[in-house]
Structure formats: C-alpha cells, structure tokens
Amino acid sequence: MRMRIEWNRVTWYSWLAAVVVFGGALLAGFYLGARWEQVHMENALTEFPGAPTGTAAAGR
C-alpha cells in the first residue's frame, strides 16, 4: 500500500499536529514570559538602590 501526499487537503493528523504545535508555542511563550518577569523582579530586589548597574547586594 502506497500513500500519496495530498498537499491541498487538511487531514485529521495535520490538523492535530497544527493544534499541538500552536498550543505548545503558546504555553512555551507564557512560561518564558513569566520566567523572564520573575528573574527581572529578583534582580530588582537584590540590587542596592544607589549602586552602579550590575552590582548585586548579595556579596559585593
């Protein structure tokens, strides 16, 4: 049995693959955005108010 590629037809597995890719990209974007915000908040809380940029309060 030989399967032929039908380029102009939406099949159930192509639709499912599109939903999985879109959902995965959406979830990854939300996760990375939340993590980005968390890291920036942690950095803002650990710096001295008058210290030069890049100097953290932890050990310097």
Stockholm file with secondary structure:
# STOCKHOLM 1.0

chainA/1-60         MRMRIEWNRVTWYSWLAAVVVFGGALLAGFYLGARWEQVHMENALTEFPGAPTGTAAAGR
#=GR chainA/1-60 SS CCCCCCTTCCCHHHHHHHHHHHHHHHHHHHHHHHHHHHHHHHHHHHBCTTSCTTCBTTTC
#=GC SS_cons        CCCCCCTTCCCHHHHHHHHHHHHHHHHHHHHHHHHHHHHHHHHHHHBCTTSCTTCBTTTC
//
